Amino acid sequence: MYGLIGKMKAAAGQRDALIAILLDGIDAMPGCLSYIVARDPKDADAIWISEVWDSQDSHRASLMLPSVKAAIARAKPMIASFDEHHEIEPIGGHGLTKPR
């Protein structure tokens, strides 16, 4: 499995609108095992995103999907910065099954 955990900052007052874009259309991402968007309770503009994929190739392929490209284009003006980005190797956990 392949995973990402990242923190981004929305432009002031745009966090909820940005979250709505990030959550729109996530059902149709082949290979995505988990995609979690969370508000940072200590920062009114910060968003944490946690992703688990069956492989790094599936993640790369998702970036070519028309729905993902459109979401990125809509979200770009609302993103102030990307603060953290960590690649991880998920092993398992509640809701995740190891790919065969």
URCORZI-V238154 format. One record per backbone hydrogen bond with DSSP energy under -1.0 kcal/mol. CO is the residue of the C=O (numbers start at 1). NH is the residue of the N-H. E is the energy in kcal/mol with one decimal. If there is no record, write none. Layout:
co=[CO;CO]
nh=[NH;NH]
e=[E;E]
This chain:
co=[2;3;4;5;6;7;7;8;9;9;11;14;15;16;17;18;19;29;31;34;36;38;40;43;45;46;47;48;49;50;51;52;52;53;55;56;57;58;59;61;62;65;66;67;68;69;70;71;72;75;76;78;81;84;86;88;93]
nh=[53;88;51;86;49;83;84;47;80;81;14;18;19;20;21;22;23;32;54;52;50;48;43;46;10;40;8;38;6;36;4;33;34;2;59;60;61;62;63;64;65;69;70;71;72;73;74;75;76;78;79;11;9;7;5;3;96]
e=[-3.4;-2.6;-3.0;-2.6;-3.0;-2.1;-1.5;-2.7;-2.7;-1.6;-2.7;-2.6;-2.8;-2.1;-1.6;-2.5;-1.9;-2.2;-2.4;-2.7;-2.6;-2.8;-1.3;-1.2;-3.3;-1.8;-2.7;-2.8;-2.7;-3.1;-1.9;-2.7;-1.8;-2.3;-1.5;-2.6;-2.7;-1.9;-1.0;-1.7;-1.3;-2.7;-2.3;-1.9;-2.5;-2.2;-2.2;-2.4;-2.3;-2.3;-1.4;-3.2;-3.1;-1.9;-2.2;-2.3;-2.4]
